[in-house]
Amino acid sequence: MSEVAAPGVLGQAEHRCRIIDTALSLGEERGWDGFHIHELAARLDIGLADIALHFAGKDAIAEAWFERADAALLAAPEAPGWQLLSPRERLQRAIFSWLDVLAPHRRLAAEMLRYKLQPEHLHLQIQGVLRVSRTVQWIREAALLPATGWRRECEEAALTAIYLATFACWLRDDSPGASRSRNLLDRLLARAEWVAGWLGGMDRAGPPARRTGPSTGSTGSGADGGG
């Protein structure tokens, strides 16, 4: 029986990080689809079985990298004064806390997505849809959004579209500090706020009354009038 002690939990975590970081380095050198797991093992001077102990394949390594972004997103609400921010500010910071972790390997992130979208990788595409849904749920939680019922469903659909549009823009955004993506996100959130406010008004008092004549300066006692 071997007398070498098995690595502890911390050692295993460090080993996983080394595998991920080395895979990212190889991906930058040769493209994500251009390197093989056996090359990763050789670079680390370990066996294939050692990598398989932690990851089922390259996509599992990619998922672990995206999980680092998830961790940053989940930590965002710990920032001082988070609850004092507006919902839009919380959403902006939550989404970019996720993107900023990926920023050093933005080109590689695009390659990973293209790899998933290859026709023979349908199972990876299904996993990708589930990942988007999960990330959007965490964005909502980090932003402290309180909606329930049909409002929550509408909110999730809108936020998913905003997140994906921002991500798509960010993947090819070479502006300083990803300012183009940040501006896009701000515009999309502002539009969503306007729609949400209008829907909120409908819910409280019904649709706006139909105008049949000039109303400038009107103070009548109808549906639009004061109390």
Secondary structure, DSSP 8 states (H G I E B T S, - for coil): ---S----HHHHHHHHHHHHHHHHHHHHHH-TTT--HHHHHHHHT--HHHHHTT-SSHHHHHHHHHHHHHHHHHHGGGSTTGGGS-HHHHHHHHHHHHHHHHGGGHHHHHHHHHHHTSTT-HHHHHHHHHHHHHHHHHHHHHTT----HHHHHHHHHHHHHHHHHHHHHHHT--SGGGHHHHHHHHHHHHHHHHHHHHHHHHHHH-S-----S--TT---SSTTS--
